Amino acid sequence: MSSRRERFEKVSREARESTNRALAQELTALTFLTEQDVERLLPRKVDKERFGTLMAIVAADTDDNAKVAALKENLEEVGGVLVKILRLFL
C-alpha cells in the first residue's frame, strides 16, 4: 500500500504531465510546429507558457512599435524561448 505522500506525488506528477501535454497540443494547433517540435524545443511547462506570452505579444492587435515595447518589457521572461524558436530558422 502506498503512503499518502507517494499517492500525492503520483497524482501531482500526472497532473503536471497532463497539463504539459495539453499546452503542447494547443501550441501545435496555433503554430507551424508539430507536437514533437514543441516537446523538443520547449520541454518544460514554463517554456510553453512563455512561448504563449510571446505569441500573444506578436499577435496583439497593436502596431509594431507597441509590440517591440511589449517585447522589451518581457524580454527576460520570453528571451530564452525566442532564441530557441529562432534557431529553427538558422
C-alpha positions as CSV (number, residue, x, y, z in Angstrom):
1,M,0.0,0.0,0.0
2,S,1.4,3.4,-0.9
3,S,1.7,6.2,1.5
4,R,-0.3,9.4,1.3
5,R,2.8,11.2,0.2
6,E,3.5,8.7,-2.6
7,R,-0.1,9.0,-3.8
8,F,0.1,12.8,-3.7
9,E,3.4,12.8,-5.6
10,K,1.9,10.4,-8.2
11,V,-1.2,12.5,-8.7
12,S,0.8,15.7,-8.8
13,R,3.2,14.3,-11.4
14,E,0.3,13.0,-13.6
15,A,-1.4,16.4,-13.4
16,R,1.9,18.2,-14.5
17,E,2.4,15.8,-17.4
18,S,-1.2,16.2,-18.5
19,T,-1.0,20.0,-18.4
20,N,2.2,19.9,-20.2
21,R,0.7,17.7,-23.0
22,A,-2.3,19.9,-23.3
23,L,-0.1,23.0,-23.6
24,A,1.9,21.3,-26.3
25,Q,-1.3,20.4,-28.2
26,E,-2.6,24.0,-28.1
27,L,0.7,25.4,-29.3
28,T,0.8,22.9,-32.1
29,A,-2.7,24.0,-33.2
30,L,-1.7,27.7,-33.2
31,T,1.7,27.3,-34.9
32,F,3.5,25.5,-37.7
33,L,5.3,23.4,-35.0
34,T,4.5,19.7,-34.5
35,E,3.9,18.3,-31.1
36,Q,7.4,16.7,-31.4
37,D,8.9,20.1,-32.2
38,V,7.2,21.7,-29.2
39,E,8.3,18.9,-26.8
40,R,11.9,19.1,-28.2
41,L,12.2,22.9,-28.2
42,L,10.0,23.6,-25.1
43,P,10.2,20.6,-22.8
44,R,9.1,22.4,-19.7
45,K,5.7,23.7,-18.9
46,V,7.2,27.2,-18.1
47,D,8.8,27.3,-21.6
48,K,5.4,26.6,-23.2
49,E,3.8,29.3,-21.1
50,R,6.5,31.8,-22.0
51,F,6.0,30.9,-25.7
52,G,2.3,31.6,-25.3
53,T,3.2,35.0,-23.8
54,L,5.5,35.6,-26.8
55,M,2.8,34.6,-29.3
56,A,0.2,36.9,-27.5
57,I,2.6,39.9,-27.9
58,V,3.3,39.2,-31.5
59,A,-0.4,38.5,-32.4
60,A,-1.7,41.5,-30.5
61,D,-3.8,44.0,-32.4
62,T,-1.3,46.8,-32.0
63,D,1.3,48.4,-34.2
64,D,4.8,47.1,-34.4
65,N,6.2,49.8,-32.1
66,A,3.8,48.7,-29.3
67,K,4.8,45.1,-29.9
68,V,8.5,46.0,-29.6
69,A,7.8,47.8,-26.4
70,A,6.0,44.8,-25.0
71,L,8.8,42.5,-26.0
72,K,11.3,44.9,-24.3
73,E,9.2,44.7,-21.1
74,N,9.0,40.9,-21.2
75,L,12.4,40.1,-22.7
76,E,13.8,38.4,-19.6
77,E,10.7,36.2,-19.5
78,V,10.4,35.3,-23.2
79,G,14.0,35.8,-24.4
80,G,15.2,32.2,-23.9
81,V,12.1,30.8,-25.7
82,L,12.6,33.4,-28.5
83,V,16.1,32.2,-29.1
84,K,15.0,28.5,-29.2
85,I,12.3,29.2,-31.7
86,L,14.6,31.4,-33.9
87,R,17.1,28.6,-34.0
88,L,14.6,26.7,-36.2
89,F,15.3,29.2,-38.9
90,L,19.1,29.0,-38.9
